[in-house]
C-alpha cells in the first residue's frame, strides 16, 4: 500500500506550472494529494494535468493573520483525518501554514522547500515579522530544502535554522527542466509572432520573462534599455509577464515607458514562453532576489545567453563570460554595459547560448531532480 504524500502550494499555479509533472511522477510511488488555494478552475486544472486529487484551502500571499489561523485550523483538521506520511510545502505562506498545522497534527515528515525569500527586501517591523514567521516555519519542519546553494548559505547566515536540518536536492532547482520541451528545435510559426509584435528580422531582442515588479529589477532594465536605444537602432525589449501593482508596483516613469515606447513590447503573461524565447537573442534577468529561477534555466536551455544579477540561483546557472554575464544588483550602469557588450559581440553571445544549454542538460535535467527528490522521500524513516 502506497504511503500518503501531501504537497502544498499557496496558489495552484505553482503545482501545475512551476512544479509541472512532479506530482504525477511521485504518484507512481506514493498516494499523492495536492493542497492549494480555492480557485475552482485552477484546482480542477491541476487535478487533471497531474492526475491527483486536490483539496482547496484558502491561502493568501499577503500578511493576513486571522485568515492564516483559519487556514491552519482547516488544514489541521484535514491532516488529522487523512494522516499523511509526508507533507511537502512550497512557497512561503504555504510553508508556514502547512508546517504549523502538520506539526500540531503529528505528521511524521514535514518538508519545506525554500525557493526564494521575499523577506530579504523587507525592512523595519515588516522584516522582524517575516523573520519570526520564517523561523517558525523551519522550527515546525523536520527538513528544509533550499533550492540553491546560495539560499542554503543565506538561511545559515540569518540563523533561521540549524545546518543539520538543511539539504539541497541534486544541484539545486525545485523541479529542474525538461530540455526536450525547452529546446531550440521547438517548431513554431515565429514569422507570424514577430509580425504580431512588430519585431523585424533585423532587430536584436532582449527578453525578460516573469512578474513585472520592482523586485525583478524592471525599473533598472527599462532605464538601461531607454539609454541604450538612444544610440542603438534596431533593438527591442520584450517583457513577457504581468504587473502586480498591489504587491510590488513599478515606478510611474517605468510604467509610462512600457506603455508608450514602441520598442518595449509587453504581450502579457504567457503559459508557454518558448515562442517568445525563440524570437529573442538574449535573456535579461536583473532580479533582486531569487531561489532558483526557472526562466534562467528555460532561456539557457533554448540557447540564449543570459545577463543576470549576482544573486543565488542566477549565479549558479550562468557562468561569467562563458554562458552570459553576472552584474551587481540594482546597478543600471552595469546592466546597460552588459547589454551593450552582447550587442557588440553577437557571435560570442550565440556561442554563450550553446554552452548554456549544455551546462543545463548536464546539471538540471528535470528527471534527475525528480529522482533525487524521490530518493530523499524514500530515505525518510
C-alpha distance (Angstrom), angle and dihedral (degrees) to the residues before:
residue distance angle dihedral
X1 . . .
X2 3.81 . .
X3 3.79 118.1 .
X4 3.80 117.6 -120.4
X5 3.80 118.5 -102.3
X6 3.82 119.8 -173.1
X7 3.81 118.6 -164.3
X8 3.80 119.1 -164.6
X9 3.81 132.5 -165.9
X10 3.79 130.6 166.7
X11 3.81 93.4 -122.5
X12 3.83 128.8 22.3
X13 3.82 90.9 -122.8
X14 3.80 89.4 73.9
X15 3.80 92.4 58.9
X16 3.79 99.0 47.4
X17 3.82 100.5 32.9
X18 3.82 111.7 23.1
X19 3.82 92.4 34.0
X20 3.79 96.0 29.2
X21 3.80 114.9 167.9
X22 3.80 95.2 2.5
X23 3.80 98.3 102.7
X24 3.80 90.9 46.1
X25 3.81 90.0 52.2
X26 3.81 92.2 48.8
X27 3.82 89.7 50.5
X28 3.81 87.6 74.4
X29 3.80 88.0 66.2
X30 3.82 107.1 23.2
X31 3.78 139.7 31.4
X32 3.81 96.3 -106.3
X33 3.80 126.1 -159.1
X34 3.80 125.1 179.0
X35 3.79 125.2 -143.8
X36 3.79 124.3 -167.0
X37 3.80 143.6 135.0
X38 3.76 116.8 -52.9
X39 3.78 109.0 -101.1
X40 3.81 99.3 136.4
X41 3.81 97.7 -152.6
X42 3.81 92.6 49.6
X43 3.80 92.7 43.6
X44 3.81 90.7 51.7
X45 3.81 91.0 48.0
X46 3.81 92.0 54.8
X47 3.79 91.8 46.5
X48 3.79 91.3 52.1
X49 3.81 97.3 43.5
X50 3.81 97.2 43.5
X51 3.80 96.8 33.1
X52 3.81 93.8 -129.5
X53 3.81 134.7 120.1
X54 3.80 115.0 -105.2
X55 3.81 129.4 -148.3
X56 3.82 114.7 -157.6
X57 3.81 116.8 -139.8
X58 3.79 122.4 167.9
X59 3.81 110.1 -108.9
X60 3.80 126.8 168.7
X61 3.80 131.2 -159.2
X62 3.81 93.1 -142.5
X63 3.81 129.9 75.6
X64 3.84 100.7 -86.2
X65 3.84 109.0 153.9
X66 3.82 98.2 -179.7
X67 3.80 94.2 47.6
X68 3.80 90.2 44.1
X69 3.80 92.9 53.9
X70 3.81 89.5 50.6
X71 3.81 88.9 51.2
X72 3.81 90.8 50.2
X73 3.80 90.8 52.7
X74 3.80 94.0 47.1
X75 3.81 92.7 48.0
X76 3.80 91.2 44.9
X77 3.81 88.7 56.0
X78 3.81 91.5 50.0
X79 3.80 92.6 48.5
X80 3.80 94.1 48.3
X81 3.79 88.8 53.5
X82 3.83 99.1 41.7
X83 3.84 99.0 35.8
X84 3.84 99.5 -156.0
X85 3.80 119.4 -161.5
X86 3.82 92.4 -142.2
X87 3.78 132.9 22.5
X88 3.81 116.0 -170.1
X89 3.80 121.2 -172.6
X90 3.79 132.0 -165.6
X91 3.84 128.0 -169.7
X92 3.84 123.9 35.0
X93 3.81 103.7 -90.6
X94 3.81 93.5 41.8
X95 3.79 87.6 51.1
X96 3.78 95.8 53.0
X97 3.80 95.7 44.3
X98 3.80 97.2 42.6
X99 3.81 98.0 41.1
X100 3.81 91.3 51.1
X101 3.82 93.6 44.6
X102 3.81 91.6 45.1
X103 3.80 93.6 50.4
X104 3.82 90.9 50.0
X105 3.81 89.7 47.2
X106 3.81 93.0 49.1
X107 3.82 98.3 -118.3
X108 3.84 102.9 173.4
X109 3.80 99.1 -142.3
X110 3.81 116.6 39.7
X111 3.80 111.3 178.8
X112 3.80 127.9 -178.2
X113 3.80 127.8 -173.2
X114 3.80 116.6 -151.4
X115 3.80 108.8 -149.6
X116 3.79 98.8 167.5
X117 3.79 140.4 -22.7
X118 3.81 118.2 -120.6
X119 3.80 87.6 -178.4
X120 3.82 91.2 71.7
X121 3.81 89.6 77.3
X122 3.83 94.6 43.2
X123 3.80 123.0 100.1
X124 3.80 140.7 -165.8
X125 3.78 120.6 -1.5
X126 3.81 92.9 -8.1
X127 3.82 90.0 57.5
X128 3.81 90.5 49.4
X129 3.80 91.0 52.2
X130 3.81 93.3 46.6
X131 3.82 92.0 47.4
X132 3.81 89.8 52.9
X133 3.81 92.1 48.8
X134 3.81 91.2 48.2
X135 3.79 91.6 52.2
X136 3.81 90.2 48.1
X137 3.82 90.6 52.7
X138 3.80 92.9 51.1
X139 3.80 92.6 43.6
X140 3.81 90.8 56.0
X141 3.81 93.4 45.0
X142 3.80 122.3 84.5
X143 3.82 91.9 -154.4
X144 3.80 132.3 19.6
X145 3.81 121.0 -160.0
X146 3.82 115.7 -161.6
X147 3.80 105.3 -162.0
X148 3.78 93.2 -139.9
X149 3.80 136.7 37.1
X150 3.79 89.3 -121.9
X151 3.81 91.4 58.1
X152 3.81 89.1 48.6
X153 3.80 89.0 58.7
X154 3.82 93.7 44.1
X155 3.82 92.2 52.5
X156 3.79 90.8 51.8
X157 3.81 92.2 44.1
X158 3.81 90.6 52.4
X159 3.83 89.8 47.1
X160 3.80 92.1 -128.8
X161 3.80 92.7 145.7
X162 3.79 143.4 -18.2
X163 3.79 124.6 -75.6
X164 3.81 94.2 -118.0
X165 3.83 90.7 63.8
X166 3.83 93.1 54.7
X167 3.80 130.5 84.6
X168 3.81 136.0 161.7
X169 3.81 111.1 -140.3
X170 3.80 111.5 -132.0
X171 3.79 112.0 -38.6
X172 3.81 92.7 -30.9
X173 3.83 135.8 -83.1
X174 3.81 125.3 107.8
X175 3.79 94.9 -117.6
X176 3.79 110.1 2.7
X177 3.79 117.2 -140.4
X178 3.79 137.0 -81.8
X179 3.79 100.0 -125.6
X180 3.79 92.0 -170.7
X181 3.81 89.1 59.2
X182 3.79 95.6 41.1
X183 3.77 96.8 50.0
X184 3.81 136.0 131.8
X185 3.82 85.9 -126.3
X186 3.82 89.3 70.8
X187 3.81 107.4 129.5
X188 3.79 115.9 -137.1
X189 3.77 138.0 140.8
X190 3.79 95.3 -101.7
X191 3.78 94.0 165.8
X192 3.79 91.9 68.3
X193 3.80 92.0 45.0
X194 3.79 91.7 52.5
X195 3.79 89.6 49.1
X196 3.81 92.2 49.5
X197 3.80 90.8 51.2
X198 3.81 94.2 42.1
X199 3.81 92.6 -118.4
X200 3.79 115.8 150.2
X201 3.81 124.6 -146.2
X202 3.80 88.3 -115.3
X203 3.81 93.7 54.3
X204 3.79 121.2 106.4
X205 3.79 107.2 -139.5
X206 3.79 125.1 -151.9
X207 3.80 110.3 -165.2
X208 3.78 134.4 -160.2
X209 3.82 121.7 -173.9
X210 3.79 121.9 -167.7
X211 3.78 143.5 51.8
X212 3.80 112.6 -21.0
X213 3.79 96.9 -129.6
X214 3.79 138.7 125.8
X215 3.83 94.1 -103.5
X216 3.81 90.1 60.7
X217 3.81 91.5 59.8
X218 3.81 95.0 -111.7
X219 3.82 93.4 142.2
X220 3.81 90.5 56.5
X221 3.80 92.6 42.1
X222 3.80 94.6 52.9
X223 3.82 92.0 44.2
X224 3.82 90.7 50.8
X225 3.79 92.4 48.2
X226 3.81 93.0 49.3
X227 3.81 91.0 53.0
X228 3.78 92.1 44.9
X229 3.80 93.3 49.7
X230 3.82 91.6 56.2
X231 3.80 89.3 73.3
X232 3.81 102.5 17.6
X233 3.79 122.3 71.8
X234 3.79 127.7 -160.0
X235 3.80 97.9 32.5
X236 3.77 127.8 128.8
X237 3.80 134.4 -170.2
X238 3.79 113.2 -144.4
X239 3.82 113.6 -163.0
X240 3.80 109.5 -169.6
X241 3.78 106.8 -171.0
X242 3.78 147.2 62.1
X243 3.79 134.1 -92.0
X244 3.80 124.8 -108.8
X245 3.79 100.5 -161.7
X246 3.81 93.5 163.7
X247 3.81 95.3 54.2
X248 3.80 107.0 29.4
X249 3.82 114.4 -0.5
X250 3.81 125.0 -163.9
X251 3.78 124.0 -124.6
X252 3.83 113.5 -83.4
X253 3.81 91.3 -118.1
X254 3.82 90.3 52.9
X255 3.80 91.9 51.2
X256 3.79 90.8 47.9
X257 3.80 92.0 51.9
X258 3.82 92.0 49.3
X259 3.79 92.3 51.0
X260 3.82 98.8 41.3
X261 3.82 108.5 30.7
X262 3.81 109.9 91.0
X263 3.81 91.2 -153.5
X264 3.82 92.6 58.8
X265 3.80 110.0 76.5
X266 3.80 125.3 -167.1
X267 3.82 112.8 -178.3
X268 3.82 90.5 172.0
X269 3.79 129.5 -124.2
X270 3.81 116.1 -18.8
X271 3.80 126.3 -170.0
X272 3.80 90.4 -156.1
X273 3.81 108.8 46.9
X274 3.81 96.8 170.3
X275 3.83 96.8 98.2
X276 3.81 90.1 50.6
X277 3.79 92.5 49.9
X278 3.81 90.8 47.8
X279 3.81 93.7 55.8
X280 3.82 89.7 49.2
X281 3.78 131.7 84.2
X282 3.81 104.4 -157.8
X283 3.80 137.2 15.7
X284 3.80 116.0 -131.9
X285 3.80 113.6 -165.7
X286 3.83 111.3 166.5
X287 3.81 96.8 169.5
X288 3.82 122.3 163.9
X289 3.80 94.4 -143.1
X290 3.79 138.5 4.5
X291 3.75 143.3 162.9
X292 3.78 102.9 -144.9
X293 3.81 107.8 -35.6
X294 3.79 115.0 -134.4
X295 3.78 94.0 -159.5
X296 3.82 92.2 61.5
X297 3.80 88.3 53.5
X298 3.81 91.6 46.0
X299 3.79 95.2 49.1
X300 3.79 93.0 44.5
X301 3.81 91.2 49.2
X302 3.80 87.2 55.5
X303 3.82 90.1 52.9
X304 3.79 99.6 -104.1
X305 3.80 119.3 144.1
X306 3.80 112.3 -127.7
X307 3.78 135.7 -136.3
X308 3.80 105.8 -161.2
X309 3.78 139.1 162.1
X310 3.78 122.9 -102.2
X311 3.79 96.2 -101.1
X312 3.78 133.7 120.3
X313 3.78 114.1 -75.2
X314 3.79 95.0 18.6
X315 3.80 92.9 60.4
X316 3.81 89.9 47.0
X317 3.81 93.2 56.8
X318 3.81 102.1 37.1
X319 3.80 118.7 58.0
X320 3.80 113.5 -151.5
X321 3.81 113.3 -103.5
X322 3.82 89.8 -9.2
X323 3.81 105.3 72.7
X324 3.78 97.5 2.0
X325 3.79 144.6 -47.0
X326 3.81 131.5 -63.0
X327 3.80 117.0 -151.0
X328 3.83 135.3 -177.8
X329 3.80 118.3 -89.2
X330 3.84 117.6 -95.9
X331 3.81 92.4 7.4
X332 3.80 110.4 135.4
X333 3.79 93.9 178.2
X334 3.82 93.8 53.6
X335 3.79 90.6 46.0
X336 3.79 92.5 51.8
X337 3.80 90.7 47.6
X338 3.82 92.3 52.0
X339 3.81 91.3 48.6
X340 3.80 89.9 50.4
X341 3.82 90.9 49.8
X342 3.81 90.5 54.5
X343 3.81 90.6 48.9
X344 3.80 91.2 50.3
X345 3.80 94.1 49.0
X346 3.84 109.0 42.3
X347 3.83 95.4 158.1
X348 3.79 92.1 50.8
X349 3.81 90.2 46.8
X350 3.80 90.4 53.0
X351 3.82 91.1 50.2
X352 3.80 89.7 49.4
X353 3.80 90.0 55.6
X354 3.80 92.0 52.8
X355 3.83 91.0 50.6
X356 3.80 90.3 47.9
X357 3.80 92.6 57.0
X358 3.79 92.7 49.8
X359 3.81 92.0 49.8
X360 3.81 90.9 51.0
X361 3.82 92.7 48.2
X362 3.80 89.6 51.5
X363 3.80 96.6 47.1
X364 3.80 114.1 19.7
X365 3.80 110.1 33.1
X366 3.82 107.2 149.5
X367 3.80 99.9 -123.2
X368 3.81 90.7 52.2
X369 3.83 89.3 58.2
X370 3.82 92.0 45.5
X371 3.80 92.6 51.2
X372 3.81 91.3 47.6
X373 3.81 90.6 52.2
X374 3.81 92.0 45.9
X375 3.81 89.2 52.0
X376 3.80 88.3 52.1
X377 3.81 92.1 50.7
X378 3.79 91.6 48.3
X379 3.79 91.6 50.5
X380 3.81 92.7 59.9
X381 3.78 112.8 108.1
